[in-house]
Amino acid sequence: MKISSAAILFVLIILFSCQKKAMPVITARTIEPSAPKTEELSVPDLPAGKQIFTNRCGRCHGLPDPVQYTAKRWEAIMALMAPKAKLSKQEQVHVTAWVKENAAK
């Protein structure tokens, strides 16, 4: 008898725990949500790009000469490496502009 009571109790616990939970519904807002912040990108700063390139990229590996690659190839390299270097969008704009300016023509 004890086994069947425990089994019934176990099944009831499982059934009640699997029911959908009620979600609260927002009926009225007291404060309107703010618009998502957009980061304004500044005009590329070539000296800043060179400095960021030297300091941030040089941490992990030797610095390639920008002339080694074309501007198109630098775009692909920057898309891959900027997240690894944890560059902000601003920093990425500066570095990309600097390497493309000094890239192979």
Short mmCIF file of the C-alpha atoms (twelve columns), coordinates in Angstrom:
data_MODEL
# 
_entry.id   MODEL 
# 
loop_
_atom_site.group_PDB 
_atom_site.id 
_atom_site.type_symbol 
_atom_site.label_atom_id 
_atom_site.label_alt_id 
_atom_site.label_comp_id 
_atom_site.label_asym_id 
_atom_site.label_seq_id 
_atom_site.Cartn_x 
_atom_site.Cartn_y 
_atom_site.Cartn_z 
_atom_site.pdbx_PDB_model_num 
ATOM 1   C CA . MET A 1   0.000  0.000  0.000   1 
ATOM 2   C CA . LYS A 2   2.815  2.407  0.836   1 
ATOM 3   C CA . ILE A 3   4.395  1.794  -2.561  1 
ATOM 4   C CA . SER A 4   1.207  2.568  -4.468  1 
ATOM 5   C CA . SER A 5   0.617  5.781  -2.448  1 
ATOM 6   C CA . ALA A 6   4.167  6.909  -3.146  1 
ATOM 7   C CA . ALA A 7   3.764  6.079  -6.841  1 
ATOM 8   C CA . ILE A 8   0.491  8.025  -7.063  1 
ATOM 9   C CA . LEU A 9   2.053  10.970 -5.259  1 
ATOM 10  C CA . PHE A 10  5.035  10.876 -7.624  1 
ATOM 11  C CA . VAL A 11  2.777  10.828 -10.718 1 
ATOM 12  C CA . LEU A 12  0.729  13.744 -9.356  1 
ATOM 13  C CA . ILE A 13  3.861  15.786 -8.719  1 
ATOM 14  C CA . ILE A 14  5.050  15.120 -12.271 1 
ATOM 15  C CA . LEU A 15  1.672  16.069 -13.756 1 
ATOM 16  C CA . PHE A 16  1.420  19.333 -11.812 1 
ATOM 17  C CA . SER A 17  4.990  20.333 -12.523 1 
ATOM 18  C CA . CYS A 18  4.532  19.878 -16.277 1 
ATOM 19  C CA . GLN A 19  1.549  22.235 -16.551 1 
ATOM 20  C CA . LYS A 20  1.972  25.559 -18.314 1 
ATOM 21  C CA . LYS A 21  2.781  28.407 -16.017 1 
ATOM 22  C CA . ALA A 22  0.728  31.582 -16.238 1 
ATOM 23  C CA . MET A 23  2.586  34.499 -17.793 1 
ATOM 24  C CA . PRO A 24  1.894  38.005 -16.542 1 
ATOM 25  C CA . VAL A 25  0.241  40.279 -19.082 1 
ATOM 26  C CA . ILE A 26  1.162  43.943 -19.328 1 
ATOM 27  C CA . THR A 27  -2.110 45.821 -19.629 1 
ATOM 28  C CA . ALA A 28  -0.750 49.360 -19.336 1 
ATOM 29  C CA . ARG A 29  2.681  50.933 -19.244 1 
ATOM 30  C CA . THR A 30  3.617  53.679 -16.884 1 
ATOM 31  C CA . ILE A 31  6.889  54.460 -18.656 1 
ATOM 32  C CA . GLU A 32  7.508  54.020 -22.363 1 
ATOM 33  C CA . PRO A 33  10.566 51.905 -23.201 1 
ATOM 34  C CA . SER A 34  13.498 53.901 -24.509 1 
ATOM 35  C CA . ALA A 35  14.659 53.498 -28.068 1 
ATOM 36  C CA . PRO A 36  17.707 51.298 -28.545 1 
ATOM 37  C CA . LYS A 37  20.932 53.240 -28.529 1 
ATOM 38  C CA . THR A 38  22.714 53.445 -31.842 1 
ATOM 39  C CA . GLU A 39  26.410 54.049 -31.882 1 
ATOM 40  C CA . GLU A 40  27.334 56.888 -34.198 1 
ATOM 41  C CA . LEU A 41  30.478 56.088 -36.114 1 
ATOM 42  C CA . SER A 42  32.919 58.900 -36.438 1 
ATOM 43  C CA . VAL A 43  34.977 59.866 -39.437 1 
ATOM 44  C CA . PRO A 44  37.945 57.493 -39.762 1 
ATOM 45  C CA . ASP A 45  41.032 58.796 -37.968 1 
ATOM 46  C CA . LEU A 46  44.117 57.335 -39.674 1 
ATOM 47  C CA . PRO A 47  46.667 58.124 -36.922 1 
ATOM 48  C CA . ALA A 48  44.311 56.591 -34.338 1 
ATOM 49  C CA . GLY A 49  43.882 53.568 -36.622 1 
ATOM 50  C CA . LYS A 50  47.638 53.068 -36.809 1 
ATOM 51  C CA . GLN A 51  47.991 53.354 -33.037 1 
ATOM 52  C CA . ILE A 52  45.147 50.910 -32.367 1 
ATOM 53  C CA . PHE A 53  46.559 48.514 -34.972 1 
ATOM 54  C CA . THR A 54  49.995 48.632 -33.364 1 
ATOM 55  C CA . ASN A 55  48.794 48.303 -29.770 1 
ATOM 56  C CA . ARG A 56  45.867 45.903 -30.038 1 
ATOM 57  C CA . CYS A 57  46.872 43.681 -32.951 1 
ATOM 58  C CA . GLY A 58  50.484 43.474 -31.821 1 
ATOM 59  C CA . ARG A 59  49.456 41.910 -28.492 1 
ATOM 60  C CA . CYS A 60  48.845 38.496 -29.982 1 
ATOM 61  C CA . HIS A 61  50.984 38.253 -33.093 1 
ATOM 62  C CA . GLY A 62  53.532 40.000 -35.259 1 
ATOM 63  C CA . LEU A 63  52.125 42.937 -37.178 1 
ATOM 64  C CA . PRO A 64  51.763 42.388 -40.910 1 
ATOM 65  C CA . ASP A 65  52.747 45.203 -43.221 1 
ATOM 66  C CA . PRO A 66  49.504 46.627 -44.651 1 
ATOM 67  C CA . VAL A 67  51.089 46.505 -48.126 1 
ATOM 68  C CA . GLN A 68  51.039 42.685 -47.934 1 
ATOM 69  C CA . TYR A 69  47.311 42.606 -48.725 1 
ATOM 70  C CA . THR A 70  44.835 44.443 -50.929 1 
ATOM 71  C CA . ALA A 71  42.115 46.667 -49.486 1 
ATOM 72  C CA . LYS A 72  39.522 43.985 -50.267 1 
ATOM 73  C CA . ARG A 73  41.559 41.340 -48.446 1 
ATOM 74  C CA . TRP A 74  41.965 43.679 -45.446 1 
ATOM 75  C CA . GLU A 75  38.175 43.934 -45.178 1 
ATOM 76  C CA . ALA A 76  37.966 40.148 -44.785 1 
ATOM 77  C CA . ILE A 77  40.869 40.090 -42.328 1 
ATOM 78  C CA . MET A 78  39.328 42.854 -40.222 1 
ATOM 79  C CA . ALA A 79  35.937 41.114 -40.175 1 
ATOM 80  C CA . LEU A 80  37.672 38.046 -38.748 1 
ATOM 81  C CA . MET A 81  40.142 39.697 -36.374 1 
ATOM 82  C CA . ALA A 82  38.204 42.676 -34.945 1 
ATOM 83  C CA . PRO A 83  36.010 40.503 -32.681 1 
ATOM 84  C CA . LYS A 84  39.058 38.560 -31.498 1 
ATOM 85  C CA . ALA A 85  40.848 41.813 -30.636 1 
ATOM 86  C CA . LYS A 86  37.652 43.063 -28.961 1 
ATOM 87  C CA . LEU A 87  37.681 46.251 -31.031 1 
ATOM 88  C CA . SER A 88  34.715 48.570 -30.668 1 
ATOM 89  C CA . LYS A 89  32.916 49.679 -33.825 1 
ATOM 90  C CA . GLN A 90  34.751 53.028 -33.600 1 
ATOM 91  C CA . GLU A 91  38.136 51.338 -33.313 1 
ATOM 92  C CA . GLN A 92  37.296 48.979 -36.156 1 
ATOM 93  C CA . VAL A 93  36.443 51.939 -38.402 1 
ATOM 94  C CA . HIS A 94  39.784 53.611 -37.631 1 
ATOM 95  C CA . VAL A 95  41.916 50.488 -38.087 1 
ATOM 96  C CA . THR A 96  40.131 49.406 -41.257 1 
ATOM 97  C CA . ALA A 97  40.583 52.852 -42.775 1 
ATOM 98  C CA . TRP A 98  44.296 52.891 -41.892 1 
ATOM 99  C CA . VAL A 99  45.104 49.428 -43.274 1 
ATOM 100 C CA . LYS A 100 43.068 50.057 -46.443 1 
ATOM 101 C CA . GLU A 101 44.809 53.395 -46.962 1 
ATOM 102 C CA . ASN A 102 48.193 51.671 -46.740 1 
ATOM 103 C CA . ALA A 103 47.177 48.478 -48.563 1 
ATOM 104 C CA . ALA A 104 48.624 47.223 -51.832 1 
ATOM 105 C CA . LYS A 105 47.129 49.059 -54.770 1 
# 
